[in-house]
Amino acid sequence: MTTIQEHCCGADMFFNAKTATKEYNKYLKKGPLKATAKVIQQLAGQNLENKSLIDVGGGIGAIQWWFLEQGGQQTTGIDASSGYLQKAHEHATENGWGNKTSFIEGDCTEKYNEVDDAHFITLDKVVCCYPDYKDIISATCEKSREYVSLSYPMDGIISHALRNIGSLYFKIKKNPYRPFVHSVKEIRELFSQKGYERVAHNISFPWHVETYKKVA
Ligand SMILES: C[S@@+](CC[C@H](N)C(=O)[O-])C[C@H]1O[C@@H](n2cnc3c(N)ncnc32)[C@H](O)[C@@H]1O
């Protein structure tokens, strides 16, 4: 069984500096990817003045840049990939956001205690990287002060088939990283148990994109 440390090392190997540069250049040309744009759309309209964001597995940081451009006060990127964090760090420095951003390498469930609670937490295409959705979502619900937004895969036959192909690919590459398809129903129930209600839902195939608000 792959441990979470091995799993994060695997993520670091796969989401590496080369992938980060490719995605960053694409972002500069075309803006955020489709599911990411939906996350942003769900949060647009919020007053972000004096608000903070933790962007978990934020990759090259598209949500963080949008948040700061809209007047957000502080962002923290927590990512298992050093390559992505490096790219995000460079972008923040180039844009004069050095004092409004911070970047932490590692598994968010272990690193949350190194940062203050945030008003917003985003997990864009991250829960599918994580073996135990209960761990990552529960920790996130406790860490957020107001909103949690996430994109995660639909759980039908096609997603499971794609996941199996993905797992085989990583096995052949001898990379301990594995993709996961979790139960959509159970994820939604967990948010409810944690005192959150869903305030937005979109589909960006094969992703569900949802925003939850803390109510209890
Ligand atoms: C599929 S990429 C998504 C990147 C970006 N959010 C996007 O949508 O383009 C998943 C990201 O989550 C990170 N990641 C995976 N598991 C993580 C964990 N437990 N804690 C922090 N980051 C994690 C990976 O390193 C990678 O950067």
Ligand as a Chemical Component Dictionary entry (heavy atoms), coordinates in Angstrom:
data_LIG
# 
_chem_comp.id                   LIG 
_chem_comp.type                 NON-POLYMER 
_chem_comp.pdbx_formal_charge   0 
_chem_comp.three_letter_code    LIG 
# 
loop_
_chem_comp_atom.comp_id 
_chem_comp_atom.atom_id 
_chem_comp_atom.alt_atom_id 
_chem_comp_atom.type_symbol 
_chem_comp_atom.charge 
_chem_comp_atom.model_Cartn_x 
_chem_comp_atom.model_Cartn_y 
_chem_comp_atom.model_Cartn_z 
_chem_comp_atom.pdbx_ordinal 
LIG C1  C1  C 0  -4.195 17.709 -11.255 1  
LIG S1  S1  S 1  -3.142 18.882 -10.489 2  
LIG C2  C2  C 0  -4.224 20.289 -10.446 3  
LIG C3  C3  C 0  -3.483 21.580 -10.501 4  
LIG C4  C4  C 0  -4.393 22.822 -10.578 5  
LIG N1  N1  N 0  -5.260 22.903 -9.403  6  
LIG C5  C5  C 0  -5.209 22.815 -11.835 7  
LIG O1  O1  O 0  -6.401 22.525 -11.776 8  
LIG O2  O2  O -1 -4.621 23.057 -12.908 9  
LIG C6  C6  C 0  -3.147 18.350 -8.813  10 
LIG C7  C7  C 0  -2.238 19.165 -7.916  11 
LIG O3  O3  O 0  -2.493 18.782 -6.560  12 
LIG C8  C8  C 0  -1.253 18.574 -5.892  13 
LIG N2  N2  N 0  -1.535 17.664 -4.771  14 
LIG C9  C9  C 0  -1.913 16.384 -4.833  15 
LIG N3  N3  N 0  -2.140 15.880 -3.600  16 
LIG C10 C10 C 0  -1.896 16.905 -2.736  17 
LIG C11 C11 C 0  -1.942 17.056 -1.314  18 
LIG N4  N4  N 0  -2.288 16.046 -0.538  19 
LIG N5  N5  N 0  -1.621 18.242 -0.750  20 
LIG C12 C12 C 0  -1.251 19.274 -1.547  21 
LIG N6  N6  N 0  -1.195 19.196 -2.900  22 
LIG C13 C13 C 0  -1.512 18.039 -3.482  23 
LIG C14 C14 C 0  -0.320 18.077 -6.974  24 
LIG O4  O4  O 0  1.023  18.290 -6.656  25 
LIG C15 C15 C 0  -0.767 18.930 -8.166  26 
LIG O5  O5  O 0  -0.134 20.179 -8.175  27 
# 
loop_
_chem_comp_bond.comp_id 
_chem_comp_bond.atom_id_1 
_chem_comp_bond.atom_id_2 
_chem_comp_bond.value_order 
_chem_comp_bond.pdbx_ordinal 
LIG C1  S1  SING 1  
LIG S1  C2  SING 2  
LIG S1  C6  SING 3  
LIG C2  C3  SING 4  
LIG C3  C4  SING 5  
LIG C4  N1  SING 6  
LIG C4  C5  SING 7  
LIG C5  O1  DOUB 8  
LIG C5  O2  SING 9  
LIG C6  C7  SING 10 
LIG C7  O3  SING 11 
LIG C7  C15 SING 12 
LIG O3  C8  SING 13 
LIG C8  N2  SING 14 
LIG C8  C14 SING 15 
LIG N2  C9  SING 16 
LIG N2  C13 SING 17 
LIG C9  N3  DOUB 18 
LIG N3  C10 SING 19 
LIG C10 C11 SING 20 
LIG C10 C13 DOUB 21 
LIG C11 N4  SING 22 
LIG C11 N5  DOUB 23 
LIG N5  C12 SING 24 
LIG C12 N6  DOUB 25 
LIG N6  C13 SING 26 
LIG C14 O4  SING 27 
LIG C14 C15 SING 28 
LIG C15 O5  SING 29 
# 
